[in-house]
Amino acid sequence: MSDKHVVYLDAAATTPCSSDVMIAMKPYYSEHFGNPSSAHVFGRRAKIAIQDATRHIAKLINCSESELIYTAGATESNNLVVLGSVQPGGNMIISPIDHKSVLASAEEMRSRGVEVRRMRVDSRGRIDVNHLRQLVDSSTGLVSFCYVNSEIGTYQSITSVRQALGNSDALIHVDASQALGKLPIDVRRHGIDFASFSAHKIGGPKGVGVLYARAQSMNKLRPITFGGGQSALRSGTLPTPLIVGFGAAAKLISEQDLRSSWKSAAKKRSMILEMFSKQGIPYQINSPSNYCVPHILNLSIPGVRSETLMSCLSNVCVSSGSACNAQDLAPSHVITGLGYSKNRAECAIRISFPYDIDNIELHAAVEEIVNALSSLIALTQE
Ligand SMILES: Cc1ncc(COP(=O)(O)O)c(C=O)c1O
């Protein structure tokens, strides 16, 4: 997971395409370039490749193939649900630490006459289900939340959220784009209506995602794009190579042993913290110690702004939060959403790694971070 010198510790932002994925995609850019909607042989070939990929994705999350709608990524999947599920006069419930693609589309719905309610989260980022119980009423059309938070790694109990909704008819949407490959996902067992996924978070290509829409709930969504009606809720020519790559990545992920990947990531997380402690680097952990995937570790270093640290690192890629926030110097809404100060949010860094990163590489990268921090801390004490 590195070029010659640079170690990539930003897997929550995106992952590289594996060679198997690249090999699978390549012929669909040139030899088999047909439009999957065309009835001729080139079209039929593309359609078969898409059907094959769809089988792998459906198997991975346990749904039927007709319940999957391809999109340009999790941003579009989230928009499709938030913009298309609640009528003016109704209300939707979201969480304050959701991804911006949910928060911003919910804001849009507010301007169209939908009431947007925010459920409380605790200092670990876990949904306060008692508060959710109080918020839900007969006008609630949608409850949306992130399964695994992209900045801190906290995961939610989907069962507890479902139970808190009681007999409500509210639709449940889960943004599961950070969960694939980290937690088992079985959309049927979870009893959810919609779930968003993105290929580039699991070793697939950028620019393709999928929305799972439960067969019985699909007709409760209104499309946000109009045209050829290539799939039930989304128009536009399907990007065959990207979908083939997504399918190949899904197949690879389904062959992974989640337990051993989890254990390996947990060991690496401990190693990082140990190295910080050994070098006397003060830190505050923003990722909770339980209900958190170990592949994402978020820390604040008091007095060292994350941008300053990142500008001192030449051979390591970490981030200050979600990739979408990188241009935006405002402190992370996730860290402040946990109740922490603006100051703490400004000093937050996210280290996220694939579980199979080489220990030697990881060690060298953390050493560079620790050395940079020691110098920066010394400067603040001069
Ligand atoms: C939780 C979550 N939701 C949505 C997205 C957006 O995904 P995409 O880049 O596929 O639009 C991301 C990506 O950062 C994410 O982490």
The ligand as a Gaussian input file, in Angstrom:
#p B3LYP/6-31G(d) Opt

LIG

0 1
 C      -19.786000       7.396000       5.306000
 C      -19.619000       7.921000       3.923000
 N      -20.709000       8.220000       3.201000
 C      -20.616000       8.679000       1.954000
 C      -19.405000       8.877000       1.345000
 C      -19.334000       9.395000      -0.064000
 O      -18.933000       8.365000      -0.926000
 P      -18.558000       8.621000      -2.432000
 O      -17.158000       9.115000      -2.434000
 O      -18.685000       7.278000      -3.073000
 O      -19.516000       9.590000      -2.995000
 C      -18.229000       8.585000       2.057000
 C      -16.907000       8.832000       1.465000
 O      -16.055000       9.492000       2.023000
 C      -18.346000       8.093000       3.377000
 O      -17.276000       7.806000       4.112000

